[in-house]
Amino acid sequence: MELLQVFEDEGRELVKLTRKAEAARPVPECPDWTAADLVRHLTGVYRMVGLTVAEGRSERPSRAELAGDDTDPVSGLAEAHARVVRLLDEAPAELSCWTLWPAPNAREYWIRRMAYETLVHRVDLQNAISGTTRGSAGVEPEIAADGVDEMVTGFAQRYRGRLRAPVPSTISLSDTDTGRRWWIRLGPAEPEFGRGEIAAGTEVTARGGELLLLLWNRRTWDGLAVAGDEAPLRLWRSDAHL
């Protein structure tokens, strides 16, 4: 499945869930967030990406530029999502614009980033409605694996400035659905991330959707096959994706 289609489908499902969710419902695994907070956050993200792509911005749009008519938050979310889908669909292959971290292709970058941003928040809304935490993201294995890859090789770069461990350690992640593997090396210096098999003191083996939510701190490792020291997982849960 193409990631632009994933972004479109996940966004439409998220809007449907938003219409069902009470605004004040807390979002499990997202401290201090309600369903209404999630909607505001994601609407702002879509507006930011919309401006960035539409105008080929070289810098992140300011917060003031993201304001809109929020008298009907659900409609605002739906409109912002649909606009970004359209803009990315129509964007040239050689699109040049700002990205959160360096990327060789801005169009593909934003399609991928929005697909997983939306997927994870769709899970958040399902959790808010049910009051429980889902064990898996509920997506096709290849999509889940690519989401793990996007986190390990992309989004997690944002943690380089703060993620530190007093004792060096390595986490290995094995996806039982696809056979793909990744690793995260923690220590006193900046963390390192990569793909493939590596000797590690902490080994996590699970389905791709479970690994995806684990890395996004939307679930714990309870119920997953974990071998070795759990301390690096506790550090990730406390210090990553704050």
C-alpha positions as CSV (number, residue, x, y, z in Angstrom):
1,M,0.0,0.0,0.0
2,E,1.3,3.4,-0.9
3,L,2.0,5.6,2.1
4,L,-0.1,8.5,0.7
5,Q,-3.1,6.1,0.8
6,V,-2.2,5.1,4.3
7,F,-2.1,8.8,5.3
8,E,-5.5,9.4,3.6
9,D,-7.2,6.3,5.1
10,E,-5.8,6.8,8.6
11,G,-6.8,10.4,8.6
12,R,-10.4,9.6,7.5
13,E,-10.6,7.0,10.2
14,L,-9.2,9.4,12.8
15,V,-11.9,12.0,11.9
16,K,-14.6,9.4,12.3
17,L,-13.2,8.5,15.8
18,T,-13.0,12.2,16.7
19,R,-16.7,12.5,16.1
20,K,-17.3,9.6,18.6
21,A,-14.8,10.7,21.3
22,E,-15.8,13.0,24.1
23,A,-13.6,16.1,24.1
24,A,-12.6,15.6,27.7
25,R,-11.7,11.9,27.4
26,P,-8.1,11.4,28.6
27,V,-5.7,9.8,26.1
28,P,-3.9,6.7,27.7
29,E,-0.1,6.9,27.5
30,C,-0.3,10.6,26.7
31,P,-0.1,12.4,30.1
32,D,-2.3,15.4,30.5
33,W,-3.8,15.0,27.0
34,T,-7.5,14.8,26.3
35,A,-9.1,14.0,23.0
36,A,-9.6,17.7,22.4
37,D,-5.9,18.3,22.9
38,L,-5.1,15.6,20.4
39,V,-7.3,17.2,17.8
40,R,-5.8,20.6,18.3
41,H,-2.3,19.2,18.1
42,L,-2.9,17.3,14.9
43,T,-4.8,20.1,13.2
44,G,-1.8,22.4,13.9
45,V,0.5,19.8,12.5
46,Y,-1.5,19.5,9.3
47,R,-1.7,23.3,8.9
48,M,2.1,23.5,9.4
49,V,2.8,20.9,6.8
50,G,0.2,22.4,4.4
51,L,1.9,25.8,4.5
52,T,5.4,24.2,4.2
53,V,4.5,22.1,1.1
54,A,2.2,24.7,-0.6
55,E,4.7,27.5,-0.4
56,G,7.9,25.5,-0.4
57,R,8.9,27.0,2.9
58,S,12.6,26.7,3.8
59,E,11.8,27.2,7.5
60,R,9.2,26.0,9.9
61,P,6.0,28.2,9.8
62,S,5.4,30.3,13.0
63,R,2.7,29.3,15.5
64,A,0.8,32.5,14.6
65,E,0.5,31.3,11.0
66,L,-1.3,28.1,12.0
67,A,-4.3,29.8,13.5
68,G,-7.7,29.1,11.9
69,D,-11.4,28.9,12.5
70,D,-11.7,26.3,15.2
71,T,-15.3,26.8,16.1
72,D,-15.9,23.3,14.8
73,P,-12.7,21.4,15.7
74,V,-13.7,18.2,13.9
75,S,-14.4,20.0,10.7
76,G,-11.2,21.9,11.0
77,L,-9.2,18.7,11.5
78,A,-10.9,17.1,8.5
79,E,-10.3,20.1,6.2
80,A,-6.7,20.4,7.3
81,H,-6.1,16.7,6.7
82,A,-7.8,16.7,3.3
83,R,-5.7,19.7,2.2
84,V,-2.4,18.1,3.1
85,V,-3.4,14.9,1.3
86,R,-4.2,16.9,-1.8
87,L,-1.1,19.0,-1.6
88,L,1.2,16.0,-1.3
89,D,-0.6,14.2,-4.1
90,E,-0.1,17.2,-6.4
91,A,3.4,18.1,-5.2
92,P,6.3,17.7,-7.7
93,A,8.7,14.8,-7.2
94,E,11.5,17.4,-6.8
95,L,9.7,19.4,-4.0
96,S,12.1,21.4,-2.0
97,C,11.0,22.6,1.5
98,W,11.8,22.4,5.2
99,T,11.8,19.0,6.9
100,L,12.2,18.2,10.6
101,W,15.4,16.3,9.9
102,P,17.5,16.1,6.7
103,A,15.8,14.1,3.9
104,P,16.8,13.4,0.3
105,N,13.2,13.8,-1.0
106,A,10.9,16.3,0.7
107,R,7.7,15.0,-0.9
108,E,8.4,11.4,0.1
109,Y,9.5,12.6,3.6
110,W,6.3,14.4,4.4
111,I,4.1,11.6,3.0
112,R,5.8,9.1,5.3
113,R,5.9,11.5,8.3
114,M,2.2,12.3,8.0
115,A,1.3,8.7,7.5
116,Y,2.8,7.6,10.8
117,E,1.9,10.8,12.7
118,T,-1.7,10.1,11.8
119,L,-1.6,6.4,12.4
120,V,-0.2,6.8,15.9
121,H,-2.8,9.4,16.8
122,R,-5.6,7.2,15.4
123,V,-4.5,4.6,17.9
124,D,-4.5,7.3,20.6
125,L,-8.1,8.2,19.8
126,Q,-9.1,4.5,19.9
127,N,-7.5,4.3,23.3
128,A,-9.3,7.4,24.5
129,I,-12.6,5.9,23.5
130,S,-12.0,2.5,24.9
131,G,-10.0,3.7,28.0
132,T,-7.4,1.0,27.4
133,T,-4.1,0.7,25.6
134,R,-3.9,-1.2,22.4
135,G,-1.2,-3.8,22.1
136,S,-0.6,-3.3,18.4
137,A,-1.2,-0.6,15.8
138,G,-3.6,-2.9,13.8
139,V,-1.9,-2.3,10.4
140,E,-0.4,-4.4,7.6
141,P,3.0,-5.9,8.6
142,E,5.0,-4.0,5.9
143,I,3.4,-0.7,7.0
144,A,4.1,-1.4,10.7
145,A,7.7,-2.3,9.8
146,D,8.2,0.8,7.8
147,G,6.8,2.8,10.7
148,V,9.4,1.3,13.0
149,D,12.1,2.1,10.4
150,E,10.8,5.7,10.2
151,M,11.2,6.0,14.0
152,V,14.6,4.4,14.3
153,T,16.2,6.0,11.3
154,G,14.3,9.3,11.3
155,F,12.1,10.6,14.1
156,A,14.4,9.3,16.9
157,Q,17.1,11.7,15.6
158,R,15.1,14.4,17.5
159,Y,16.1,12.7,20.8
160,R,19.9,13.1,20.2
161,G,20.1,16.2,22.4
162,R,18.6,14.6,25.5
163,L,18.6,10.8,25.4
164,R,21.5,9.7,27.6
165,A,22.4,6.6,29.6
166,P,25.1,6.5,32.4
167,V,26.1,3.0,31.3
168,P,26.4,2.2,27.6
169,S,23.8,-0.3,26.3
170,T,22.2,-1.5,23.1
171,I,18.6,-2.4,22.3
172,S,17.9,-4.7,19.4
173,L,14.4,-4.9,17.9
174,S,13.3,-7.9,15.9
175,D,10.1,-7.9,13.8
176,T,8.5,-11.4,13.7
177,D,6.2,-10.4,10.9
178,T,8.9,-9.3,8.4
179,G,12.2,-10.5,9.8
180,R,13.5,-7.0,9.8
181,R,15.8,-5.8,12.6
182,W,16.9,-2.5,14.1
183,W,19.1,-1.3,16.9
184,I,19.4,1.6,19.3
185,R,22.7,2.3,21.1
186,L,22.5,4.4,24.3
187,G,25.2,5.8,26.4
188,P,26.8,9.1,27.9
189,A,27.2,10.5,24.3
190,E,24.5,11.0,21.6
191,P,22.4,7.9,20.9
192,E,23.0,6.0,17.7
193,F,20.4,4.2,15.6
194,G,20.6,1.7,12.8
195,R,19.2,-1.3,10.8
196,G,20.3,-4.9,11.0
197,E,21.4,-7.5,13.5
198,I,23.7,-6.5,16.3
199,A,25.0,-7.9,19.6
200,A,22.8,-6.3,22.3
201,G,22.2,-6.5,26.0
202,T,18.5,-5.9,25.5
203,E,16.6,-7.9,22.9
204,V,12.9,-7.2,22.0
205,T,11.1,-9.6,19.7
206,A,7.6,-8.8,18.6
207,R,5.2,-8.1,15.8
208,G,5.9,-4.8,13.9
209,G,2.8,-3.1,15.2
210,E,3.8,-3.9,18.7
211,L,7.3,-2.5,18.2
212,L,5.9,0.6,16.6
213,L,3.7,1.4,19.6
214,L,6.5,0.5,22.0
215,L,8.9,3.0,20.3
216,W,6.2,5.7,20.4
217,N,5.7,5.0,24.1
218,R,2.1,4.0,23.4
219,R,2.5,0.7,25.2
220,T,4.9,-1.0,27.5
221,W,7.0,-4.1,26.8
222,D,4.7,-6.2,29.0
223,G,3.7,-9.3,27.0
224,L,6.5,-8.9,24.5
225,A,9.5,-11.3,24.3
226,V,12.3,-9.4,26.1
227,A,15.7,-10.9,26.8
228,G,18.3,-9.2,28.9
229,D,18.4,-5.9,30.8
230,E,15.1,-3.9,30.9
231,A,16.8,-0.8,32.1
232,P,17.4,0.7,28.6
233,L,13.7,0.2,27.9
234,R,12.8,2.1,31.0
235,L,15.1,4.9,30.0
236,W,13.5,5.0,26.5
237,R,10.1,5.2,28.1
238,S,11.0,8.0,30.5
239,D,13.2,10.1,28.2
240,A,12.1,9.5,24.6
241,H,9.2,11.3,23.0
242,L,8.5,13.7,25.9
